[in-house]
Amino acid sequence: MSEAKHPEERLAELGLTLPEVAKPAGAYVPALRNGSLVYTSGQLPMVDGALPAIGKVGAQVSPEQGKELAQRCALNALAAVKSVVGDLANVRRIVKVVGFVASDPQFTGQPGVINGASELLGYVFGEAGVHARSAVGVAVLPLDSPVEVELVAEVA
């Protein structure tokens, strides 16, 4: 049986590294710790301070692109978690994920899009990455982002 890998080693296996924490677009903080829980603010799929795509999933953005963007949101959320707990090894469990998908009115595949976030968290944390979740279709998100993800993590 192999020794458990550090969460950032698991990210590296996917060719991913944690980005800088995204600057808030309003009067809030990226993440807040309350006891053993860390709550992240909604994270957009920012890459180097910009959105790689804009528009509605099912129209300007394909479901596959949306899933990749949801993965980026989760990566940004993990950076926010790390900023308040110092090390992702301190994460005991991902408790809850809430994903918002800016959707074309005919698009009903929000769960598949948010799987991009859920699958990443499951890979990085194993059983501790399995979580409760909501995947919600909305008319529009900040900056015309196709997706936004927030999470709650239990930490040591």
N, C-alpha and C positions, 0 to 999 in steps of 0.2 A: 504494500500500500504506500502510495507516494505522499510526501509531506504537502500540506496545504500551501498554495501559492498566495503571495501577496496580491491584493486586488489590482494594483498597478501593473504587476507582472502579467496578470490575465488580460488587462487592457492591451499591453504591448503585444501579446500573442495575436490580437486582432489588428495590430498595426495602429493602435490608438494611444494617445497620451492625453493627460488632463490639460485642458486649456487654462488660461487665466480666467479668473472669475469675472463674469460679465458685469459691467457697471449697471446699476439700477437705472431704469428709465423714469423713475418717479421717486416719491418719498417713502422708500422702504429699503430693507436690507436683503441681500441675496439668500441668506439662510439665518435661522435663529434657533439656538438650542434652548430647550425648556426641559430641565431634568435629564432624562435619558433619551429624549427624542429631539431630533433635528428636523425642522420644517424648512423646506426650500420655498422660495417664491417661484412663481411660474418662470420657467426658463425657455427662452426662444432658441432656435437652432443656430445661434450666432457662430460664425467662423471669422476670426480676426476682426471682430467688431462689425461685421456685416451679415445680412441674411443671404444665404446662397440661392434662395428661391423665394418668390412671393406669389400670392394668389390662393385660390381655393383648390383643395384636393378634389379630384374628379373633374376638374376643368383645366386650369393652367398647370396644375401639379399632378403628376400621376400618383396612384396609390403606392407604387414602389419608391418613388422619390419621397413621398410623405413618410414612409417607414424609415428611410435613411435619415430624414430630418428629425424624426422622433428619437432615433438613436443619438443624434447630436444633442438634442435637448437633454437626454438622460446623462450624457457625458458632461454637459455644462452643469447639471444639477449635482453630479458627483463632485465637481470642482468646488461648488458652493458648500457642500457638506464638508469636504476636506478643509475648507477655509475656517470652519468653526471647531473642528475636532482634531486637526493637526495631521491625521493619518487615516487613510481609508481602512486600515487594519482595525481601527476602533469601531467600525460598523458591525453591529451584531446581527442586524436584520433590516431589510427594506420592508417596511410595514405597509405602506400604501402609495400607489401611484395614481395621479389624476392627469389624464391627457385630454387636451382640447384640440379638435381638428376643424380648421376653417374649411367648411364643406360646400361643394356645389349642392343645390337643393335636392338633386337626385342621388347623391352619393350616400351610401349606407354602410361603408366598410371601415368605419372609425376604429373598431377593435383591431383590425389587421394593421392599420397604420401605427397605432400605439404599441403593437407588438414589437416594433423597433426598439422602444425603450425597455419594455419588459424582458425581451430576449437578451439584451445587453446586460441588464442587471442580474438576470439568472446566470449568465455565463461568468460574470465577474465575481459574484458572491455565492454561487452554487445554491444549495438549499436555502441559505439565508437571503437569497435574492428573490425568492418566490413571495409574492405579495398580493394583497387585495388591490383592486383597480377599478377605476371608472374611465371610460373612453366616450367623450361627449362631442357631438357635432355642434359647431357654432357658426354664426353668420360671418364674423370677422374677428381677427385677433390683432394685437398691437403691431404696427408697422406693416400690416398685411401679411404677417407670418402665416404659413400654412399650418403650423403646429405649435403647441406650447405644452410643457410637461412640468409638473411639480411632484415632489415626493416627500414622504415622511420616513425617516430612518431611526431605528433604535441604535444607540451607541453606548460604548463602555464608558 
